[in-house]
């Protein structure tokens, strides 16, 4: 009876682990399709910034705008990049030709480098509209005295820079004197670990099956 109980346990355990692995394979296909849709949306041809903009309808929309950077203040948002280490996203107010004022996330500069100057003159910026969700219970308060922010809160940033609550994350621009390194939105930034999860569950199924076989072998031999 004990022998057949071990067989049942081995079968059920292996089936559960294989089922979890197959579920992760299905999740992988689903996530890959979602990322492909996001990639197509991000890289679609840029259009002029719509007159009415909402986060629900226009998040990640590729847009372009012609105008100039205004104001002397560059907001610094503390971030970290794998290759470059700690640094800042640089966000400035930008006035479009029609007089509307938006914000442009110009990109990255290292904490060890001098703050790049705000580009002068008139030019075109191209990128994606974003309303990043970067605030949680662990996010510290912004240090306004030192001009160091810890999240891109579009509402607070727009109030601070006196613009519309519209953030264009730069992909490229015609401002040749801008030394910031653009950090455009890419689907590659979105994790897709389902393949690793699937391999983990399949590996556990193999280990479970191997261990069960070993115990069954020992159990059978102990009776002889």
TACOR-V348249 format. One record per residue. N is the residue number from 1. SS is DSSP state (A for helix, B for strand, O for the rest). PSI is psi in degrees with one decimal (NA if undefined). OMEGA is omega in whole degrees, -180 to 180 (none if undefined). Layout:
N/SS/PSI/OMEGA, N/SS/PSI/OMEGA
This chain:
1/O/-41.9/179, 2/A/-37.6/-179, 3/A/-46.2/180, 4/A/-29.6/175, 5/A/-38.6/178, 6/A/-37.1/177, 7/A/-43.3/179, 8/A/-44.4/180, 9/A/-41.7/179, 10/A/-42.8/-178, 11/A/-47.9/-179, 12/A/-45.1/-179, 13/A/-44.4/179, 14/A/-41.4/-180, 15/A/-41.4/180, 16/A/-46.2/-178, 17/A/-40.0/176, 18/A/-37.8/178, 19/A/-41.4/178, 20/A/-37.6/177, 21/A/-44.1/179, 22/A/-35.7/177, 23/A/-40.3/178, 24/A/-32.3/175, 25/A/-41.5/177, 26/A/-41.0/178, 27/A/-35.5/178, 28/A/-46.2/179, 29/A/-42.4/179, 30/A/-46.5/-178, 31/A/-38.9/179, 32/A/-40.7/178, 33/A/-41.3/179, 34/A/-44.4/-180, 35/A/-36.2/178, 36/A/-39.9/177, 37/A/-42.5/179, 38/A/-42.9/-180, 39/A/-43.3/179, 40/A/-38.4/179, 41/A/-43.4/-178, 42/A/-41.1/-173, 43/O/9.3/177, 44/O/159.1/178, 45/O/136.4/-179, 46/O/145.7/177, 47/B/168.0/174, 48/B/148.1/-179, 49/O/124.3/-178, 50/O/154.8/179, 51/O/-39.9/178, 52/O/121.5/-175, 53/O/132.0/175, 54/O/150.7/180, 55/A/-38.3/-176, 56/A/-35.6/-174, 57/A/-22.1/-169, 58/A/9.4/178, 59/O/130.7/-179, 60/O/4.4/180, 61/O/128.0/176, 62/B/125.3/-177, 63/B/165.1/175, 64/B/155.9/178, 65/B/144.7/178, 66/B/134.0/-179, 67/B/-149.4/-178, 68/B/152.7/175, 69/B/141.0/-178, 70/B/157.6/179, 71/B/161.0/-178, 72/B/-15.9/-173, 73/B/134.0/171, 74/B/116.1/178, 75/B/133.4/180, 76/B/120.4/178, 77/B/118.5/-176, 78/B/127.0/179, 79/B/176.4/176, 80/B/136.7/177, 81/B/139.0/-174, 82/O/-43.6/-175, 83/O/-38.9/-170, 84/O/-12.0/-180, 85/B/-151.0/-176, 86/B/146.1/179, 87/B/-165.7/-178, 88/B/142.9/162, 89/B/134.4/-177, 90/B/121.4/-177, 91/B/128.9/-178, 92/B/156.5/172, 93/B/145.1/-177, 94/B/127.1/-180, 95/B/121.4/178, 96/B/166.7/-179, 97/O/-29.5/-179, 98/O/4.2/177, 99/O/-10.5/178, 100/O/146.8/180, 101/B/122.8/178, 102/B/-176.0/175, 103/B/145.8/176, 104/B/123.5/172, 105/B/100.1/-173, 106/B/-24.2/180, 107/B/-153.1/-165, 108/B/143.8/166, 109/B/145.0/-178, 110/B/151.2/176, 111/O/-19.2/-179, 112/O/-9.9/-177, 113/O/157.6/174, 114/O/148.1/-179, 115/O/121.0/179, 116/O/140.2/-180, 117/O/152.8/176, 118/O/128.7/-179, 119/O/145.5/-179, 120/O/161.5/175, 121/O/-165.3/-178, 122/O/140.5/179, 123/B/-178.4/-180, 124/B/138.2/175, 125/B/140.8/179, 126/B/135.5/180, 127/B/-153.3/-178, 128/B/138.8/173, 129/B/137.2/180, 130/O/149.8/172, 131/O/77.2/-173, 132/O/143.1/175, 133/O/87.1/-172, 134/O/8.2/-176, 135/O/129.5/172, 136/O/-170.0/-176, 137/O/-14.2/-178, 138/O/-5.2/-178, 139/O/122.1/180, 140/O/165.7/176, 141/O/146.9/178, 142/O/142.2/177, 143/B/87.0/-175, 144/O/-29.7/180, 145/O/-38.1/179, 146/O/0.3/-178, 147/O/47.2/176, 148/B/119.1/178, 149/B/156.2/-177, 150/O/3.4/178, 151/O/153.1/177, 152/O/82.8/176, 153/O/102.9/-172, 154/A/-41.9/-179, 155/A/-47.3/-179, 156/A/-38.8/179, 157/A/-42.8/-178, 158/A/-37.2/177, 159/A/-38.8/-179, 160/A/-42.1/-178, 161/A/-2.5/178, 162/O/56.1/178, 163/O/176.4/169, 164/O/154.6/179, 165/O/61.7/-179, 166/O/122.9/180, 167/B/119.0/175, 168/B/116.5/177, 169/B/114.6/-169, 170/B/136.9/170, 171/B/-45.0/174, 172/B/164.3/-179, 173/B/168.5/178, 174/O/4.5/179, 175/O/98.6/-176, 176/O/-20.8/-176, 177/O/5.5/180, 178/O/116.0/-177, 179/O/-0.5/176, 180/O/146.6/179, 181/B/112.3/-178, 182/O/142.0/175, 183/O/73.0/-176, 184/O/157.6/175, 185/O/131.9/177, 186/O/147.2/178, 187/A/-22.4/179, 188/A/-20.7/178, 189/A/-13.0/-178, 190/O/121.0/-176, 191/O/143.4/175, 192/O/84.3/-173, 193/O/14.2/-174, 194/A/-29.9/177, 195/A/-42.9/178, 196/A/-40.7/178, 197/A/-42.7/-180, 198/A/-45.5/180, 199/A/-35.4/178, 200/A/-47.4/-180, 201/A/-40.0/179, 202/A/-37.3/177, 203/A/-42.1/178, 204/A/-36.5/177, 205/A/-42.1/179, 206/A/-42.3/179, 207/A/-44.0/179, 208/A/-44.4/-180, 209/A/-41.6/179, 210/A/-44.4/180, 211/A/-39.4/179, 212/A/-42.4/178, 213/A/-39.8/179, 214/A/-45.8/-180, 215/A/-36.8/177, 216/A/-41.4/178, 217/A/-46.2/179, 218/A/-40.8/-179, 219/A/-41.8/-179, 220/A/-40.5/-179, 221/A/-28.6/-179, 222/A/-18.6/-179, 223/O/-11.3/-178, 224/O/NA/none
